[in-house]
Amino acid sequence: MSGVKCTDNTTQPSMYTEREWVRIQETEKKDIKKQRRLLLVTAALFLVTAFLVFLVYYFVLRSHDYTLFRAYNRTDSSLGAGGSLLADNVMDPFASDLCVVNGDVNPAAVSLTAYSAGVFDLNGKDALFAKDVFAHRSPASLTKIMTALVTLKYGNLDDLVTVTPIVKDIEYGSSVCDIKEGDVLSLQQLLYGMLIASGNDAAMMIAEHVGGSVENFVAMMNEEATALGATGTHFTNPHGLTDPNHYTTVYDIYLMLNAALRYDMFQDIISRKNYYAEYSRVDGTPVAVTWESTNYYYLNMAEVPDGVSIAGGKTGTTEDAGACLSIVAKDLYGNPYVAVILHSESKDTLYPEMNQLLELIGN
């Protein structure tokens, strides 16, 4: 028997009565409505979830993607000489990520003749030892930590630099890479020579090339110090040769090292015992030279205490500054520390006194 035509344009199977078929149709309509409601709810949940994910990305994750380093601009009031940043409002933004020291720390732990010294735990954000860490001292070649930081931040290490007469404008007999006027080196080579061989001639060429002039580069150094919160620092040159208006503090050296260590290139340079460089003279004659470290730990002239390894460092020595040393060291577990000494009596006292500080790390 053929089916009966229903009012909703569906054909009623002959096996169902009209009442049964109507009930089936109503049930199917209810199921369809439920499915539609479920689909709408699912779509709404998807949109809400997507919106929440966007909020998390925008306000939590993306907030950490802001550029950390601004292009150099001397007219920027937050960096320029006309800025009004003082010690109080400089240090607050950095305090959560830095060792904060208010005075001498653990003074009985070691016995030093050095004028100022400190040991800073980079992970623990704590000072293990501090002696006169805010006193103004001549830093000698520890100055080159800031010279390197400014270079890494604003320079192009692939640039080829032709050595100019400014290379001779340094104290006779001071440490040099022995580069000559007309030599052509990369900025990267100059940076290695400055930090490893402590070349004052390399520092002058770096300053002139990156800053446009040595004077402008020194202004950049001072502005960078202000930006770091190194309020006890004032530079007059890029190499650290003596000048009464050129000074820093142990704590400020820690701030500079802490900032410079963000650069892999800096970590590589200060960890090297030597560096082999090839470049050319003004007439095209090739030059090949190996610059040796000035660090006694790397020259096997001083032994490191048990439980401590040296990850890098920078030396400095002048008559006014005495013997100076900054060290990046690690304990047995690989935790990093910065140890700084300004004005030890001589290199003969410098390394035994540094070992006293390093023993605080190993204990």
C-alpha positions in Angstrom: 0.0 0.0 0.0 1.4 3.4 -0.9 2.2 5.9 1.9 0.0 8.8 2.9 1.2 12.3 2.0 1.7 14.5 5.2 1.4 18.2 5.5 5.1 18.8 6.0 5.9 17.3 2.5 7.3 14.1 4.0 5.7 10.8 3.1 4.3 8.7 5.9 5.6 5.1 5.7 2.7 2.6 5.5 4.0 0.8 8.6 3.1 3.8 10.9 -0.2 5.2 11.8 -0.8 8.8 11.3 -0.5 9.6 15.0 2.7 7.6 15.3 4.2 9.4 12.3 3.3 12.8 13.7 5.0 11.9 17.0 8.1 10.8 15.1 8.2 14.0 13.1 7.9 16.1 16.3 10.7 14.2 17.9 12.9 14.7 14.9 12.1 18.5 15.0 13.1 18.6 18.6 16.3 16.7 17.9 17.1 19.2 15.1 16.5 22.1 17.5 18.8 20.6 20.1 21.5 20.1 17.5 21.2 23.7 16.4 21.3 24.9 20.0 24.4 22.7 20.7 26.0 24.1 17.5 25.3 27.7 18.6 26.7 27.0 22.1 29.8 25.4 20.7 30.4 28.3 18.4 29.9 30.8 21.2 32.3 28.9 23.4 34.9 28.8 20.6 34.6 32.6 20.2 34.9 33.2 23.9 37.9 30.9 24.1 39.6 32.7 21.1 38.9 36.0 22.7 40.5 34.9 26.0 43.5 33.5 24.2 43.9 36.9 22.4 43.7 38.7 25.8 46.4 36.5 27.3 48.7 37.0 24.3 48.2 40.7 24.1 48.4 41.7 27.8 50.7 38.9 29.1 52.9 37.5 26.4 53.2 40.4 23.9 54.0 42.8 26.7 57.4 41.1 27.0 58.2 41.5 23.3 58.8 45.3 23.4 62.2 46.3 22.1 64.7 46.4 25.0 67.2 48.6 23.4 66.4 52.0 21.8 68.4 53.5 19.0 70.9 56.0 20.3 69.5 59.5 20.4 71.3 62.2 22.4 68.1 64.4 22.3 66.1 61.7 24.2 65.5 63.3 27.6 65.6 59.9 29.3 69.2 59.3 28.1 70.6 62.7 27.2 72.6 65.0 29.3 69.6 67.1 29.9 67.7 64.3 31.6 66.8 64.6 35.2 67.3 61.0 36.3 68.5 60.9 39.9 69.8 58.0 42.0 66.4 57.3 43.6 64.3 57.1 40.4 67.0 55.4 38.4 67.5 52.4 40.7 63.8 51.5 41.3 63.0 50.1 37.8 66.1 47.8 38.0 65.9 46.7 41.6 63.8 43.6 41.0 66.5 42.2 38.7 69.6 43.3 40.5 71.7 42.8 43.6 70.7 45.8 45.9 73.4 46.8 48.3 73.0 49.5 51.0 76.5 49.4 52.5 79.3 47.0 53.4 78.3 43.3 53.4 80.0 40.5 55.3 83.1 42.6 56.1 84.7 40.0 58.3 84.6 37.3 55.6 87.9 38.3 54.0 90.9 40.6 54.7 91.7 42.9 51.8 94.1 45.8 51.3 92.2 46.7 48.1 90.3 49.9 48.4 87.0 48.6 47.1 85.6 45.1 46.3 82.4 43.1 45.9 81.0 39.7 45.0 77.5 39.6 43.5 75.3 36.5 42.9 73.7 37.1 39.5 71.0 34.4 40.1 70.4 35.0 43.8 70.3 38.8 43.3 72.4 39.1 46.5 75.9 40.4 47.5 78.1 37.9 49.2 80.7 40.6 50.1 80.9 44.4 49.7 83.6 46.8 50.7 83.2 50.5 49.8 81.3 49.5 46.6 79.9 53.1 46.1 83.3 54.9 46.5 84.5 56.7 43.4 87.6 55.0 42.1 89.7 55.2 38.9 88.8 52.0 37.0 91.7 51.9 34.5 90.9 49.4 31.7 87.7 48.1 33.4 86.4 51.2 31.5 86.5 49.0 28.4 83.5 47.0 29.7 81.3 50.1 29.0 83.1 50.8 25.7 82.3 47.2 24.7 78.6 47.5 25.8 78.1 50.7 23.8 79.8 49.2 20.8 77.6 46.0 20.9 74.5 48.1 21.4 75.1 50.7 18.7 77.8 49.4 16.4 77.8 47.1 13.3 80.6 44.5 14.0 80.9 43.8 10.3 82.0 47.3 9.5 85.5 47.7 8.1 87.4 50.4 9.9 90.5 52.2 8.5 92.8 53.3 11.3 93.2 57.1 11.6 95.7 59.3 13.4 93.5 59.3 16.5 95.0 55.9 17.3 98.2 57.7 18.5 96.3 59.9 20.9 97.0 57.7 24.0 99.6 57.6 26.7 103.0 56.4 25.6 103.9 52.9 26.9 100.2 52.0 27.7 98.8 48.6 26.5 98.1 48.5 22.8 97.2 46.1 19.9 99.9 47.8 17.9 97.6 48.8 15.0 98.9 51.4 12.6 97.4 54.3 10.8 96.0 53.0 7.5 95.4 49.5 8.8 92.0 48.1 7.9 90.2 45.9 10.4 86.7 44.9 11.2 84.9 46.5 14.2 84.6 43.0 15.6 88.4 42.5 15.5 89.0 45.8 17.2 86.5 44.7 19.9 88.4 41.5 20.5 91.7 43.3 20.6 90.4 45.9 23.0 89.0 43.4 25.5 91.6 40.6 25.3 94.9 42.5 24.8 93.4 45.6 26.5 94.4 47.7 23.5 94.0 51.4 24.1 94.6 52.1 20.5 91.7 49.8 19.6 89.5 51.6 22.1 90.2 54.9 20.4 89.4 53.6 17.0 86.2 51.9 18.2 85.1 55.2 19.8 85.8 57.3 16.7 84.0 54.8 14.4 80.9 54.1 16.5 80.4 57.6 17.9 81.6 59.7 14.9 84.1 61.2 17.3 85.7 60.1 20.5 84.0 62.9 22.4 80.6 61.9 21.2 81.3 58.2 22.0 82.2 59.2 25.6 78.9 61.1 25.8 77.2 57.8 24.8 79.1 55.9 27.5 77.9 58.4 30.2 74.4 58.3 28.9 74.4 54.5 29.0 75.7 54.6 32.5 72.8 56.8 33.5 70.4 54.4 31.8 71.8 51.5 33.8 71.5 53.3 37.1 75.3 53.7 37.4 75.1 57.0 39.1 78.6 56.9 40.6 80.2 56.8 37.2 81.7 59.5 34.9 83.8 58.8 31.9 86.2 61.1 30.0 87.7 58.5 27.6 87.0 55.0 26.2 90.1 53.3 27.5 90.5 54.2 31.2 93.8 56.1 31.2 94.0 58.4 34.2 91.9 61.5 34.3 90.6 63.2 37.6 87.1 63.3 36.1 87.1 59.7 35.0 85.8 57.4 37.8 83.3 54.7 38.7 82.5 52.3 41.6 82.6 48.6 42.2 78.8 48.5 42.2 78.6 50.3 38.8 81.1 47.9 37.3 78.8 45.1 38.4 75.9 46.9 36.7 77.9 47.3 33.5 79.0 43.7 33.4 75.5 42.5 34.2 74.3 44.4 31.1 77.2 43.4 28.8 76.7 39.7 29.7 73.4 39.8 27.8 75.4 39.7 24.6 76.8 36.3 23.5 79.7 38.1 21.7 80.8 39.7 25.0 80.7 36.4 26.8 82.8 34.8 24.1 85.4 37.6 24.1 86.0 37.8 27.8 86.3 34.0 28.0 89.2 33.8 25.5 92.9 33.4 26.4 93.9 34.8 23.0 92.6 35.8 19.6 94.1 35.4 16.2 93.4 38.2 13.7 94.2 38.8 10.1 93.9 42.2 8.5 95.8 44.5 6.1 98.1 47.5 6.1 97.4 50.6 4.1 99.4 49.2 1.2 97.5 45.9 1.3 100.3 44.0 3.0 98.6 41.2 5.1 99.0 41.2 8.9 98.5 38.2 11.1 98.7 38.6 14.9 97.6 36.8 18.0 96.5 39.0 20.9 97.1 37.4 24.3 95.0 37.9 27.4 96.3 40.1 30.2 94.4 38.0 32.8 96.7 36.0 35.1 94.2 33.2 35.4 94.4 32.7 31.7 98.1 33.0 31.6 98.5 30.2 34.3 100.1 32.8 36.6 97.3 32.5 39.2 95.3 29.4 40.3 91.6 29.4 40.8 90.2 28.2 44.2 88.6 24.8 44.3 84.9 24.7 43.3 85.2 27.8 41.2 85.6 28.2 37.4 86.4 31.4 35.6 84.0 32.3 32.8 85.6 35.6 31.8 87.1 38.8 33.1 88.7 42.2 32.4 91.9 43.6 33.9 93.0 47.1 34.5 96.2 48.7 35.8 97.5 52.3 36.1 99.5 54.1 38.7 96.4 56.0 39.9 94.0 53.1 39.8 96.3 50.4 41.1 95.6 46.9 40.0 92.0 46.3 39.1 90.1 43.1 38.1 86.6 42.1 37.3 85.8 38.4 37.1 82.7 36.4 35.9 82.9 33.1 37.8 80.7 30.0 38.3 80.3 27.7 41.3 80.1 23.9 41.0 76.5 24.1 39.9 77.1 26.6 37.2 75.6 29.5 39.0 77.2 32.8 37.8 78.8 35.5 40.0 80.6 38.8 39.4 83.6 39.7 41.6 85.2 43.1 41.3 88.3 44.6 42.9 89.3 48.3 42.4 92.8 49.5 43.5 94.7 46.6 44.9 98.3 47.5 45.7 99.8 45.5 42.8 99.2 42.4 40.6 101.0 40.4 43.2 98.3 41.2 45.8 95.4 41.5 43.3 95.0 37.8 42.5 95.4 36.4 46.1 92.8 38.9 47.1 90.5 38.0 44.3 90.9 34.3 45.3 89.6 35.3 48.8 86.5 36.6 47.1 86.2 33.6 44.8 86.4 31.3 47.8 83.1 32.8 49.0 81.5 31.5 45.9 83.0 28.0 46.3 81.8 27.6 49.9 
